[in-house]
Amino acid sequence: MQRNEILEWLRTPAPQELFTAAATVRDRIFGRNVFQRGVIEFATHCRKNCLYCGLRQANTGLARFSLDTEAILAAARTAVEAGMGTVVLQSGEVPHPGTAMVGGLIRRLKDMADISVTLSLGDHDEDTYRYWRDCGADRYLLKMETFDAALHARLRPGQSVQGRLRRLRTLCAIGYETGSGIITGLPGMTPAMLADDLLRLHELPLDMLAVGPFIPHPDTPLRDAPTGAVDEALRTTAILRLMHPRANIPATSALDALAADGREQGLHAGANVIMPSVTPEAVRAGYSIYPGKNASHASVRQTINRLQIRLREAGYTPSPERGEAPAGPDC
């Protein structure tokens, strides 16, 4: 897809043709099966100060937590019992001392069940990524948020597009199924910048692609910025599906934070994955990267059951498969 075509789809007053085309492509590759990934958000400590994230180090009002190994394994068992083929370990970005702990967790998760393990743990060196891969990790998600160098540097102080790109290429080269993605509606982002972001994503040998709308957090410097539009995030999801027919693309939790049927809308726009939180109820709401994240007061099992019912009512089948990415390009 060319840049002018992307811009036309982002601006068209009638995007239903785009959504229909994306859903048709998704159905051809994946059918109506939806892969389920249970996300365990096991720690809120973070060394970064990203302006958009509630976990940023400078947020002194956040009650930080860190789950122990047994609590994490119990959450993983809940995911497996609910029919999920993948467990995602996610946390704020912690320094090197956490490396061995994560490695041990990966080994125990792989011994526990026939599941894939995805990591979403931020920036680390190649040795750390290789160690976790050797422990059995299957996938790694490292979102770019935006490829625009100036906007990236402003929103992610002390970090750069090139540094993030190097890590993505390293992850792919050492054998991970590698994922990345962007945030739509970031303060300062334009449709032209978003189109360029999609083209830059297309250049990378990625197996997973994620997009969600910006949601301002009250305890960040962007608290007064406007919320990103659900419609723009859906259009972006659909464009990604057309550009990457075989990629795993989630209907993100941020969509649900802004619309009661946000995940269903994401699936109708071409997504094929859901990633519900299975973090224990006692701390789940504390993983506050944006308002509305993990807002349900129901138990984890109730939340998953309700989501699975929603999917079935929308015409989809929650799949217990691990959901490996189809063969793609070389790194």
C-alpha positions in Angstrom: 0.0 0.0 0.0 1.3 3.4 -1.0 1.5 6.5 1.3 -1.3 8.3 -0.6 -3.6 5.2 -0.3 -2.9 5.0 3.5 -3.8 8.7 3.9 -7.0 8.3 1.8 -8.1 5.5 4.1 -7.2 7.5 7.2 -9.3 10.4 6.0 -12.2 8.8 4.2 -15.6 9.7 5.7 -16.9 6.2 5.1 -14.4 3.6 6.3 -16.7 0.6 6.3 -15.3 -0.6 2.9 -11.8 -0.6 4.6 -13.1 -2.6 7.6 -14.9 -5.1 5.4 -11.8 -5.6 3.2 -9.6 -6.2 6.3 -12.0 -8.6 7.9 -12.2 -10.6 4.6 -8.4 -10.9 4.5 -8.4 -12.0 8.2 -11.1 -14.6 7.6 -9.2 -16.0 4.6 -6.0 -16.5 6.7 -7.3 -17.2 10.2 -11.1 -17.9 9.8 -13.2 -16.6 12.7 -10.9 -18.1 15.3 -9.4 -15.6 17.8 -6.1 -16.5 19.6 -6.1 -15.8 23.3 -3.1 -14.4 25.2 -3.3 -14.2 29.0 -1.3 -11.2 30.1 0.3 -11.3 33.6 1.3 -7.8 34.6 3.7 -8.8 37.4 5.5 -5.6 38.3 4.9 -1.8 38.1 8.5 -0.7 38.8 10.1 1.1 35.8 13.3 2.9 35.1 11.9 4.9 32.2 10.0 8.2 32.2 7.8 8.0 29.1 5.5 11.0 29.1 2.3 9.0 28.3 2.7 6.1 30.7 1.3 5.9 34.2 4.1 3.6 35.3 6.8 6.2 34.6 9.4 6.5 37.3 8.5 10.0 38.2 4.9 9.0 39.1 5.4 9.0 42.9 1.7 8.6 43.5 1.6 5.0 42.1 1.5 2.2 44.6 4.1 -0.1 43.1 3.9 -3.9 43.3 5.9 -6.9 42.3 4.3 -10.4 42.3 6.3 -13.4 43.5 6.9 -16.4 41.4 4.1 -18.5 42.9 1.5 -15.7 42.3 2.7 -15.5 38.7 2.4 -19.2 38.1 -1.0 -19.3 39.7 -2.1 -16.5 37.3 -0.7 -18.6 34.4 -2.7 -21.6 35.5 -5.8 -19.5 35.4 -5.0 -18.6 31.8 -4.4 -22.2 30.8 -7.6 -23.4 32.5 -9.5 -20.7 30.6 -8.3 -22.1 27.3 -5.5 -19.8 26.5 -2.5 -21.0 24.5 -0.2 -18.2 25.3 0.9 -16.4 28.5 2.4 -12.9 28.3 4.8 -11.7 31.0 4.6 -7.9 31.1 6.0 -5.4 33.5 7.6 -2.0 33.7 11.2 -2.0 32.6 13.5 -3.1 35.4 17.3 -3.2 35.5 19.5 -6.3 35.0 18.9 -8.0 38.4 15.5 -9.2 37.2 17.0 -11.3 34.4 17.5 -14.6 36.2 14.1 -14.3 37.9 12.4 -14.0 34.5 14.5 -16.8 33.1 13.4 -19.1 35.9 9.7 -18.1 35.3 10.0 -18.9 31.7 11.3 -22.4 32.4 8.6 -23.2 34.9 5.9 -21.9 32.6 7.1 -24.1 29.8 7.2 -27.1 32.2 3.7 -26.4 33.4 1.8 -26.6 30.1 2.1 -26.7 26.3 1.9 -22.9 25.9 3.8 -20.2 24.2 5.5 -17.5 26.4 5.6 -13.9 25.2 7.7 -11.3 26.9 6.9 -7.6 27.0 9.7 -6.3 29.3 11.2 -3.3 27.4 14.8 -2.5 26.4 17.6 -4.9 27.3 20.9 -6.0 25.9 21.4 -8.8 23.4 22.8 -11.2 26.1 19.6 -10.8 28.2 17.4 -11.4 25.2 19.4 -14.5 24.2 19.3 -15.8 27.8 15.5 -15.5 27.9 15.2 -17.1 24.5 17.4 -20.0 25.6 15.1 -20.4 28.7 12.3 -21.1 26.3 10.6 -17.7 25.5 8.9 -17.8 22.2 7.9 -14.2 21.4 8.9 -10.7 22.3 6.7 -7.5 22.0 8.6 -4.2 21.8 6.4 -1.4 20.6 7.9 1.6 18.8 4.9 3.9 19.7 6.1 6.2 16.8 8.9 6.2 14.3 9.0 10.0 14.1 12.4 10.8 15.6 11.5 14.1 17.1 8.2 13.0 18.6 9.7 9.7 19.8 12.5 11.6 21.6 10.1 14.0 23.2 7.7 11.4 24.5 10.4 8.9 25.5 13.1 11.0 27.1 16.6 9.6 26.7 15.5 7.1 24.1 15.7 7.0 20.3 14.0 5.4 17.3 17.3 3.9 16.1 18.0 2.3 19.5 14.6 0.7 19.5 14.9 -0.5 15.9 18.3 -2.1 16.7 16.7 -4.1 19.5 13.8 -5.2 17.3 16.2 -6.5 14.7 18.2 -8.3 17.3 15.1 -10.0 18.7 14.2 -11.2 15.3 17.7 -12.3 14.4 18.0 -14.5 17.5 14.8 -16.4 16.9 11.9 -14.7 18.6 8.5 -14.2 17.0 8.8 -10.5 17.2 6.1 -7.9 17.6 5.9 -4.1 17.6 3.3 -1.4 17.2 2.3 2.2 17.5 0.0 4.5 19.5 -2.5 6.5 17.4 -3.5 10.0 18.4 -0.3 10.8 20.3 0.0 14.5 21.1 1.8 16.1 18.1 1.0 13.2 15.7 -0.5 14.0 12.3 -2.1 11.7 9.7 1.0 12.1 7.6 3.2 10.9 10.5 0.9 8.0 11.1 1.1 7.0 7.5 4.8 7.1 7.7 4.7 5.0 10.8 2.7 2.3 9.0 5.2 2.3 6.1 8.1 1.9 8.6 6.4 -1.0 10.3 5.9 -2.6 6.9 9.6 -2.6 6.3 10.3 -4.7 9.4 10.1 -8.6 9.5 7.4 -8.6 12.2 5.1 -11.5 13.3 2.9 -9.4 15.6 1.5 -5.9 15.1 -0.4 -3.9 17.8 -2.1 -0.5 17.7 -4.1 1.3 20.3 -5.4 4.8 20.8 -3.6 7.3 23.1 -5.4 7.6 26.5 -4.1 10.4 28.7 -3.2 9.4 32.3 -3.9 12.0 35.0 -0.5 11.4 36.7 1.6 12.1 33.6 2.7 15.4 31.9 0.2 14.6 29.1 -2.8 14.6 31.5 -4.6 17.4 29.6 -3.9 16.1 26.1 -6.9 15.0 24.0 -7.8 11.3 23.9 -7.0 9.5 20.7 -10.0 8.6 18.5 -11.2 5.0 18.5 -12.1 5.3 14.8 -8.5 6.2 13.9 -7.2 3.2 15.8 -9.6 1.0 14.0 -8.7 2.4 10.6 -5.0 1.8 11.4 -5.8 -1.8 12.5 -7.5 -2.5 9.2 -4.7 -0.9 7.2 -2.2 -3.1 9.0 -4.2 -6.2 8.2 -4.2 -5.3 4.5 -0.5 -4.6 4.6 0.3 -7.7 6.7 -2.3 -10.4 5.9 -0.6 -13.2 7.9 0.4 -11.1 11.0 -1.1 -11.7 14.5 -2.9 -8.4 15.3 -4.7 -7.9 18.6 -7.9 -6.1 19.3 -6.2 -4.1 22.1 -7.4 -3.5 25.6 -7.2 0.3 25.0 -10.1 0.0 22.6 -12.2 -1.5 25.4 -11.2 1.3 27.7 -12.8 3.8 25.3 -15.8 1.8 24.0 -17.9 -0.9 25.6 -17.5 -3.1 22.5 -14.0 -1.9 21.6 -12.5 -5.4 21.2 -15.4 -6.5 18.9 -14.8 -3.4 16.8 -11.2 -4.3 16.6 -12.0 -7.8 15.4 -14.5 -6.4 12.8 -11.6 -4.3 11.6 -9.3 -7.3 10.9 -7.7 -8.2 14.3 -7.4 -11.9 15.2 -6.0 -11.8 18.8 -7.3 -10.8 22.3 -5.0 -10.2 25.2 -7.0 -10.1 28.5 -5.3 -9.5 31.8 -5.0 -12.5 34.1 -3.2 -10.5 36.8 -4.5 -11.3 40.3 -7.5 -9.2 41.4 -5.7 -7.8 44.4 -3.2 -5.8 42.3 -4.7 -5.8 38.8 -6.0 -2.2 38.9 -2.6 -1.0 40.0 -1.1 -1.7 36.6 -2.3 1.7 35.5 -0.5 2.5 32.2 -3.7 4.4 31.2 -7.1 5.0 32.7 -9.6 2.2 32.1 -6.8 -0.4 32.0 -8.0 -3.4 34.1 -11.0 -1.4 35.3 -13.3 -4.4 35.9 -14.1 -5.2 39.5 -15.1 -8.8 38.5 -12.8 -11.7 39.2 -10.2 -12.8 36.6 -12.3 -15.8 35.7 -15.5 -13.8 35.4 -13.8 -11.2 33.3 -12.4 -13.9 30.9 -15.7 -15.7 30.7 -17.6 -12.5 29.9 -15.1 -11.6 27.2 -15.3 -15.1 25.6 -19.1 -14.8 25.6 -18.8 -11.4 23.9 -16.6 -12.9 21.2 -19.1 -15.7 20.5 -22.0 -13.3 20.4 -20.0 -11.3 17.9 -19.5 -14.3 15.7 -16.0 -15.4 16.7 -14.6 -18.5 18.3 -12.0 -18.2 21.2 -9.2 -20.5 20.2 -7.1 -22.5 22.6 -4.2 -22.7 20.1 -0.8 -21.2 20.8 -1.2 -19.2 17.6 2.2 -19.3 16.1 2.8 -16.7 13.4 2.7 -18.1 9.9 6.1 -18.2 8.1 7.2 -14.7 7.2 10.3 -12.9 5.7 13.8 -13.5 6.9 15.2 -11.0 9.4 
